[in-house]
Amino acid sequence: MSSSGDAVAASAAPVPSVWSAIRESLAGAHGRDFTEGPIGRSIFILAVPMVLEMVMESIFAVVDVFVVAHLGAEAVATVGLTESMMTMLYALAMGLSIGAGAMVARRIGEKNPDEAAHTAAQVILFGAIVAALLGVLGAVFAPKLLGVMGASQGVLANATFTRIMLGGNISVVMLFLLNSVLRSAGDAAIAMRVLWLANAINIVLCPTLVLGLGPVPALGIEGAAIATTIGRSIGVAFALSRLFRPGSRVELHARHFAFDPALIARVVRLSASATVQVVIGMASWIGLVRILATFGSAALAGYTIGIRIVIFALLPSFGLANAAATMVGQALGAGKPERAEQAVWTAGRYGMWFLGSIGVVFVIFAPWIVSIFTADTAVAGYAVATLRTVALGFPFYAYGMVLTQSFNGAGDTRTPTWINLIVFWLFEIPLAWILANTLGFGPQGAFTAATVAFCALAVVSAILFRRGRWKTQRV
């Protein structure tokens, strides 16, 4: 059916209730073809479980920090340094998942589920091998890596935590890859259940193993690493069981794992720039921290609190952006670039209203929200300023996230990489320095630069997206 046919069908069909769409999205839209039918409903059905998936990820991070904080500053520092090392693994996993997702979605759109399964199997195989090698190196050299990061003797005494986290990183990589395959195939509800299962197990095990609840002995900080690895590993096992299950959108068989170096090379080429893209985005926050550090600990602490609240709010919007990416990949595979473009603008509007509403709440209630995290008036002042200033850019950032992920969903990972490099490193960081230091605005200058960068990201992305080169990307 053509795109015009889609529009006619959408206008002629009766509009189902929102509740029926929610039920379908949570149950899993097994029989739905996302390359046909009303675009808004398709995005909604994909987005609901993806948003809920990200909400659980937000809760997971908060619970971990809360439990470990009971063990003292050295334990928190160990987690912080280990997470900083894990950041590169996250970037690798996210980059691979972007490449894998684009290729799987395209094959599903082409109505070629067997090739989608072959692509998924090769990505899983490659990711497992790389993660296993990195895990061995990380487990062996964990104390030395902590030393390089400037760890104190108290932190080095907790090196077992780092050994477990780095050694078990295959569960992290597999969770990213498997959920990307599920989402890109249209099984967003299954991906949601995978992450909910993994995080629910961690939420129960973490305080039990760390603090020693009931008959379980207290393992201290090592218990947090064990709980996280077990939770993620069970999530991985559940995801694999669904992919090997007969009738799945992507149904894996042993034959799909026959080593295909040519296909793996294609995935790696596609994922390489996606990995750089993720690293650039993550590192830009470090650049802002470096500028703010010159204004004292109160400014830095206030920014840290404010930006953690911001990230907590942004995660659900990533779910909506992932829904747009799935729609783009599948529509291009079905030979419907106009449908892909319409899906992006529709998802962008949804994101703008959703995140914009949260931004209004943050601007109005910032002092009350910040008071939950700190009673220090100096720190609270900077945190409120961070929250209010950054929230002003939320409507733009919502569009920017959708557009960036849509490029990725089309297999055009280079364009958002260049956009991130230019906007965040050649524009945001210098602007933050000029506003904060040269023009004398202090920390407020850095906060403002972040908001301006969000707006610039959305505008530049929209201009390049309208040119339409992503529609001809081959994956």
C-alpha positions as CSV (number, residue, x, y, z in Angstrom):
1,M,0.0,0.0,0.0
2,S,1.3,3.5,-0.8
3,S,1.8,6.2,1.7
4,S,-1.3,8.0,0.4
5,G,-3.2,4.8,0.8
6,D,-2.0,4.7,4.4
7,A,-3.4,8.2,5.0
8,V,-6.8,7.3,3.4
9,A,-7.0,4.2,5.4
10,A,-6.1,6.0,8.6
11,S,-8.8,8.7,8.0
12,A,-11.5,6.1,7.1
13,A,-10.9,3.7,9.9
14,P,-12.7,4.3,13.3
15,V,-10.4,5.7,15.9
16,P,-9.8,3.1,18.7
17,S,-9.6,4.2,22.3
18,V,-6.4,5.2,24.0
19,W,-6.9,2.4,26.5
20,S,-7.2,-0.2,23.8
21,A,-3.9,1.1,22.4
22,I,-2.2,0.9,25.8
23,R,-3.5,-2.7,26.3
24,E,-2.2,-3.7,22.9
25,S,1.2,-2.1,23.5
26,L,1.7,-3.8,26.9
27,A,0.4,-7.2,25.7
28,G,2.7,-7.1,22.6
29,A,1.5,-6.2,19.2
30,H,2.3,-9.6,17.8
31,G,0.1,-9.4,14.7
32,R,0.7,-5.7,13.9
33,D,2.6,-4.6,10.8
34,F,4.2,-1.2,11.6
35,T,4.7,-0.4,8.0
36,E,0.9,-0.2,7.5
37,G,-2.0,1.6,9.2
38,P,-2.3,4.8,11.2
39,I,1.1,6.2,12.0
40,G,0.2,7.9,15.3
41,R,-1.2,4.7,16.8
42,S,1.8,2.7,15.6
43,I,4.2,5.1,17.3
44,F,2.1,5.1,20.5
45,I,2.0,1.3,20.6
46,L,5.8,1.1,20.2
47,A,6.5,4.0,22.5
48,V,4.5,3.0,25.6
49,P,6.6,-0.1,26.5
50,M,9.8,1.7,25.5
51,V,9.0,4.6,27.8
52,L,8.2,2.3,30.6
53,E,11.4,0.4,29.9
54,M,13.4,3.6,30.4
55,V,11.4,4.5,33.6
56,M,12.5,1.2,35.1
57,E,16.1,2.0,34.1
58,S,15.8,5.3,36.0
59,I,14.5,3.6,39.1
60,F,17.2,1.0,38.9
61,A,20.0,3.6,39.0
62,V,18.4,5.4,42.0
63,V,18.0,2.2,44.0
64,D,21.6,1.2,43.4
65,V,23.0,4.5,44.6
66,F,20.7,4.6,47.6
67,V,21.8,1.1,48.8
68,V,25.5,1.6,48.3
69,A,25.4,5.0,50.0
70,H,24.8,3.1,53.3
71,L,28.3,1.7,53.1
72,G,30.1,5.1,53.2
73,A,32.0,7.4,50.9
74,E,34.7,4.9,49.9
75,A,32.0,2.5,48.6
76,V,30.3,5.3,46.6
77,A,33.6,6.4,45.2
78,T,34.3,2.8,44.1
79,V,31.0,2.7,42.3
80,G,31.7,6.1,40.7
81,L,35.1,5.1,39.4
82,T,33.9,1.7,38.2
83,E,31.0,3.3,36.4
84,S,33.4,5.8,34.7
85,M,35.3,2.8,33.3
86,M,32.0,1.0,32.4
87,T,31.1,4.1,30.4
88,M,33.3,3.0,27.5
89,L,31.6,-0.4,27.6
90,Y,28.2,1.3,27.5
91,A,29.3,3.3,24.5
92,L,30.5,0.2,22.7
93,A,27.2,-1.6,23.5
94,M,25.1,1.3,22.5
95,G,27.0,1.8,19.3
96,L,26.6,-1.9,18.3
97,S,22.9,-1.8,19.3
98,I,22.3,1.2,17.0
99,G,23.9,-0.6,14.1
100,A,22.2,-3.8,14.8
101,G,18.8,-2.1,15.3
102,A,19.0,-0.3,12.0
103,M,19.8,-3.4,10.0
104,V,17.2,-5.6,11.8
105,A,14.4,-3.0,11.3
106,R,15.3,-2.7,7.6
107,R,15.1,-6.4,7.1
108,I,11.8,-6.6,9.0
109,G,10.4,-3.8,6.8
110,E,11.5,-5.8,3.7
111,K,9.5,-8.8,5.0
112,N,12.7,-10.8,5.3
113,P,12.6,-12.1,8.9
114,D,15.1,-14.9,8.2
115,E,17.8,-12.3,7.2
116,A,16.9,-10.2,10.2
117,A,17.5,-13.3,12.4
118,H,20.8,-13.9,10.7
119,T,21.9,-10.3,11.3
120,A,20.8,-10.5,15.0
121,A,22.7,-13.8,15.5
122,Q,25.9,-12.4,14.0
123,V,25.7,-9.2,16.1
124,I,25.1,-11.4,19.2
125,L,28.1,-13.6,18.3
126,F,30.4,-10.7,17.7
127,G,29.3,-8.8,20.8
128,A,29.7,-11.8,23.0
129,I,33.3,-12.5,21.8
130,V,34.3,-8.8,22.3
131,A,32.7,-8.6,25.7
132,A,34.2,-11.8,26.9
133,L,37.7,-10.7,25.9
134,L,37.2,-7.3,27.6
135,G,35.8,-9.0,30.6
136,V,38.9,-11.2,31.1
137,L,41.2,-8.1,30.8
138,G,39.0,-6.1,33.1
139,A,38.8,-8.7,35.8
140,V,42.6,-9.3,35.8
141,F,43.6,-5.7,35.7
142,A,40.8,-4.1,37.8
143,P,43.1,-2.9,40.7
144,K,45.6,-1.3,38.2
145,L,42.8,0.4,36.3
146,L,41.4,1.8,39.6
147,G,44.9,3.0,40.4
148,V,45.2,4.8,37.1
149,M,41.9,6.5,37.9
150,G,43.4,7.9,41.0
151,A,41.7,5.6,43.5
152,S,42.6,5.9,47.2
153,Q,43.7,2.9,49.3
154,G,40.1,2.6,50.7
155,V,38.7,2.3,47.1
156,L,41.5,-0.1,46.1
157,A,40.3,-2.4,48.9
158,N,37.0,-2.6,47.1
159,A,38.6,-3.8,43.9
160,T,36.6,-7.1,43.9
161,F,33.5,-5.0,43.1
162,T,35.3,-3.7,40.0
163,R,36.5,-7.1,39.0
164,I,32.9,-8.5,39.1
165,M,31.4,-5.6,37.2
166,L,34.1,-5.5,34.5
167,G,34.4,-9.3,34.4
168,G,30.6,-9.7,34.0
169,N,30.2,-6.9,31.4
170,I,29.0,-9.5,28.8
171,S,25.6,-9.3,30.5
172,V,25.6,-5.5,29.9
173,V,26.5,-5.8,26.2
174,M,24.1,-8.6,25.6
175,L,21.2,-6.8,27.3
176,F,21.8,-3.7,25.0
177,L,22.0,-5.8,21.9
178,L,19.1,-8.2,22.5
179,N,16.7,-5.4,23.5
180,S,17.8,-3.5,20.4
181,V,16.9,-6.5,18.3
182,L,13.5,-6.9,20.0
183,R,12.6,-3.2,19.7
184,S,13.7,-2.9,16.1
185,A,11.7,-5.9,15.2
186,G,8.6,-4.4,16.8
187,D,8.6,-6.5,20.0
188,A,8.9,-3.4,22.3
189,A,6.7,-5.1,25.0
190,I,9.1,-8.0,25.2
191,A,12.1,-5.7,25.5
192,M,10.3,-3.9,28.3
193,R,9.7,-7.1,30.2
194,V,13.3,-8.1,29.8
195,L,14.5,-4.9,31.4
196,W,11.8,-5.0,34.1
197,L,12.8,-8.5,35.0
198,A,16.5,-7.7,35.2
199,N,16.0,-4.6,37.2
200,A,13.3,-6.1,39.5
201,I,15.7,-8.9,40.4
202,N,18.5,-6.4,41.1
203,I,16.2,-4.2,43.2
204,V,15.5,-7.2,45.4
205,L,18.9,-8.7,45.5
206,C,21.0,-5.5,45.9
207,P,19.8,-4.6,49.4
208,T,19.6,-8.3,50.4
209,L,23.2,-9.1,49.4
210,V,24.8,-5.7,50.3
211,L,23.2,-5.3,53.8
212,G,22.5,-8.9,54.6
213,L,18.7,-9.2,55.0
214,G,17.2,-12.2,56.8
215,P,19.5,-15.3,56.7
216,V,21.6,-13.9,53.9
217,P,25.1,-12.7,55.1
218,A,26.1,-9.1,54.3
219,L,28.5,-9.1,51.4
220,G,29.0,-5.3,51.3
221,I,29.8,-3.6,48.1
222,E,30.6,-6.9,46.3
223,G,27.0,-7.8,46.9
224,A,25.9,-4.9,44.7
225,A,28.1,-6.1,41.8
226,I,26.8,-9.7,42.2
227,A,23.1,-8.5,42.3
228,T,23.5,-6.4,39.2
229,T,25.3,-9.1,37.2
230,I,22.7,-11.8,38.2
231,G,19.8,-9.5,37.4
232,R,21.2,-8.6,34.0
233,S,22.2,-12.2,33.2
234,I,18.7,-13.5,33.9
235,G,17.3,-10.7,31.7
236,V,19.7,-11.9,28.9
237,A,18.5,-15.5,29.3
238,F,14.9,-14.4,29.1
239,A,15.5,-12.3,26.0
240,L,17.3,-15.2,24.3
241,S,14.5,-17.6,25.2
242,R,12.0,-15.2,23.5
243,L,14.2,-14.9,20.4
244,F,14.5,-18.7,20.1
245,R,10.8,-19.1,20.6
246,P,8.8,-20.3,17.5
247,G,6.7,-17.5,16.0
248,S,8.9,-14.6,17.2
249,R,9.3,-11.7,14.9
250,V,13.0,-12.5,14.9
251,E,13.2,-16.3,15.3
252,L,16.7,-17.5,16.0
253,H,18.0,-20.9,14.9
254,A,21.5,-22.5,15.2
255,R,22.1,-22.0,11.5
256,H,21.9,-18.2,11.9
257,F,25.1,-18.3,14.1
258,A,27.3,-19.7,11.3
259,F,30.2,-17.2,11.2
260,D,29.6,-14.5,8.5
261,P,32.6,-12.1,8.6
262,A,31.2,-10.0,5.7
263,L,28.0,-9.2,7.6
264,I,29.8,-8.6,10.8
265,A,32.1,-6.1,9.0
266,R,29.0,-4.3,7.7
267,V,27.6,-4.0,11.2
268,V,30.9,-2.8,12.6
269,R,31.2,-0.1,10.0
270,L,27.7,1.1,10.7
271,S,28.3,0.9,14.5
272,A,31.7,2.5,14.6
273,S,30.4,6.1,14.0
274,A,27.5,5.4,16.3
275,T,29.9,4.5,19.1
276,V,31.8,7.7,18.4
277,Q,28.5,9.5,18.5
278,V,27.7,8.2,21.9
279,V,31.2,8.9,23.3
280,I,31.0,12.5,22.0
281,G,27.6,13.1,23.7
282,M,28.8,11.5,27.0
283,A,32.1,13.4,27.0
284,S,30.5,16.8,26.5
285,W,28.9,16.6,30.0
286,I,32.4,16.0,31.3
287,G,33.5,19.2,29.6
288,L,30.8,21.2,31.3
289,V,31.8,19.7,34.7
290,R,35.4,20.8,34.1
291,I,34.2,24.4,33.6
292,L,31.9,24.3,36.6
293,A,34.6,22.9,38.8
294,T,36.5,26.2,38.7
295,F,33.6,27.8,40.6
296,G,33.8,25.7,43.7
297,S,32.2,22.6,45.2
298,A,28.8,24.2,45.8
299,A,28.3,25.0,42.1
300,L,29.6,21.6,41.0
301,A,27.4,19.7,43.6
302,G,24.3,21.8,42.5
303,Y,24.9,21.1,38.9
304,T,25.4,17.3,39.7
305,I,22.0,17.2,41.5
306,G,20.2,19.2,38.8
307,I,21.6,17.2,35.9
308,R,20.7,13.9,37.6
309,I,17.1,15.0,37.8
310,V,17.3,16.1,34.2
311,I,18.6,12.8,33.0
312,F,15.9,11.0,35.1
313,A,13.3,13.0,33.1
314,L,15.0,12.5,29.7
315,L,15.2,8.7,29.8
316,P,11.5,8.2,29.0
317,S,11.9,10.5,26.0
318,F,14.6,8.2,24.7
319,G,11.9,5.5,24.6
320,L,9.8,7.7,22.3
321,A,12.9,8.4,20.1
322,N,13.6,4.7,19.9
323,A,10.0,4.1,18.7
324,A,10.6,6.7,15.9
325,A,13.8,4.9,14.9
326,T,12.0,1.6,14.6
327,M,9.3,3.1,12.5
328,V,11.9,4.7,10.2
329,G,13.9,1.5,9.7
330,Q,10.9,-0.6,9.0
331,A,9.2,2.0,6.7
332,L,12.4,2.4,4.6
333,G,12.7,-1.4,4.4
334,A,9.1,-1.5,3.1
335,G,10.0,1.2,0.5
336,K,7.9,3.9,2.2
337,P,10.2,6.8,2.9
338,E,7.3,9.3,3.1
339,R,5.8,7.2,5.9
340,A,9.2,7.2,7.6
341,E,9.4,11.0,7.5
342,Q,5.8,11.5,8.7
343,A,6.5,9.1,11.6
344,V,9.5,11.2,12.7
345,W,7.6,14.5,12.7
346,T,4.7,12.9,14.6
347,A,7.0,11.4,17.2
348,G,8.7,14.7,17.5
349,R,5.4,16.5,18.3
350,Y,4.6,13.8,20.9
351,G,8.0,14.3,22.4
352,M,7.7,18.0,22.4
353,W,4.4,18.0,24.3
354,F,5.6,15.3,26.7
355,L,9.0,16.7,27.6
356,G,7.8,20.3,27.4
357,S,5.1,19.5,30.0
358,I,7.8,18.1,32.3
359,G,9.9,21.2,31.7
360,V,7.1,23.4,32.9
361,V,6.8,21.3,36.1
362,F,10.6,21.7,36.6
363,V,10.5,25.5,36.1
364,I,7.6,26.0,38.6
365,F,8.5,23.4,41.2
366,A,12.3,23.4,41.0
367,P,12.9,24.5,44.6
368,W,10.6,21.8,46.0
369,I,12.2,19.1,43.8
370,V,15.7,20.1,44.7
371,S,14.9,20.2,48.5
372,I,14.3,16.4,48.3
373,F,18.0,16.0,47.5
374,T,19.8,18.6,49.5
375,A,19.2,21.0,52.4
376,D,22.4,23.1,51.7
377,T,21.1,26.5,50.5
378,A,24.2,27.3,48.5
379,V,24.1,23.9,46.6
380,A,20.3,24.1,46.3
381,G,20.5,27.5,44.6
382,Y,22.8,26.2,41.9
383,A,20.7,23.0,41.5
384,V,17.5,25.1,41.0
385,A,19.3,27.3,38.4
386,T,20.5,24.2,36.6
387,L,17.0,22.6,36.6
388,R,15.1,25.7,35.5
389,T,17.6,26.7,32.8
390,V,18.0,23.3,31.2
391,A,14.3,22.6,31.4
392,L,13.6,25.6,29.1
393,G,15.3,23.7,26.3
394,F,13.2,20.5,26.8
395,P,10.8,21.0,23.9
396,F,13.8,21.4,21.5
397,Y,15.7,18.6,23.0
398,A,12.7,16.3,22.6
399,Y,12.7,17.0,18.8
400,G,16.5,16.7,18.8
401,M,16.4,13.2,20.4
402,V,13.8,11.9,18.0
403,L,15.6,13.3,14.9
404,T,19.0,11.9,16.1
405,Q,17.6,8.4,16.7
406,S,15.7,8.6,13.4
407,F,19.0,9.1,11.5
408,N,20.4,6.1,13.3
409,G,17.3,4.1,12.6
410,A,17.8,4.8,8.9
411,G,21.4,3.6,9.1
412,D,22.8,7.1,8.7
413,T,25.0,7.1,11.9
414,R,27.5,9.6,10.5
415,T,25.2,12.6,10.3
416,P,24.2,12.6,14.0
417,T,27.9,12.0,14.9
418,W,29.0,15.1,13.1
419,I,26.0,17.1,14.6
420,N,27.0,16.0,18.1
421,L,30.7,16.9,17.5
422,I,29.9,20.3,16.1
423,V,27.0,21.3,18.5
424,F,28.5,20.0,21.7
425,W,32.3,20.4,21.3
426,L,32.7,23.2,18.8
427,F,29.7,25.2,20.0
428,E,28.5,24.3,23.5
429,I,31.8,23.9,25.4
430,P,33.4,27.2,24.0
431,L,30.1,29.0,24.6
432,A,30.0,27.8,28.2
433,W,33.5,29.0,28.8
434,I,32.8,32.4,27.2
435,L,29.6,32.9,29.1
436,A,30.9,31.6,32.4
437,N,34.3,33.3,32.4
438,T,34.9,35.9,29.7
439,L,31.4,37.5,30.1
440,G,31.3,36.9,33.8
441,F,28.0,35.0,34.1
442,G,29.6,32.3,36.2
443,P,27.9,28.9,36.5
444,Q,24.7,30.3,35.0
445,G,26.6,30.8,31.8
446,A,27.4,27.1,31.6
447,F,23.7,26.2,32.3
448,T,22.6,28.6,29.6
449,A,25.1,27.1,27.1
450,A,23.6,23.6,27.7
451,T,20.1,25.0,26.9
452,V,21.3,26.8,23.8
453,A,23.0,23.7,22.6
454,F,19.8,21.7,22.9
455,C,18.0,24.2,20.7
456,A,20.9,24.2,18.2
457,L,20.9,20.4,18.1
458,A,17.2,20.4,17.2
459,V,17.4,23.1,14.5
460,V,20.5,21.7,12.8
461,S,19.1,18.1,12.9
462,A,15.8,19.3,11.4
463,I,17.5,21.1,8.6
464,L,19.6,18.1,7.7
465,F,16.7,15.7,8.1
466,R,14.5,17.7,5.7
467,R,17.2,17.3,3.0
468,G,16.3,13.7,3.0
469,R,19.7,12.0,2.3
470,W,18.9,9.5,5.0
471,K,16.2,8.1,2.8
472,T,18.8,6.6,0.4
473,Q,21.0,5.1,3.1
474,R,21.8,1.4,2.4
475,V,22.3,-1.0,5.4
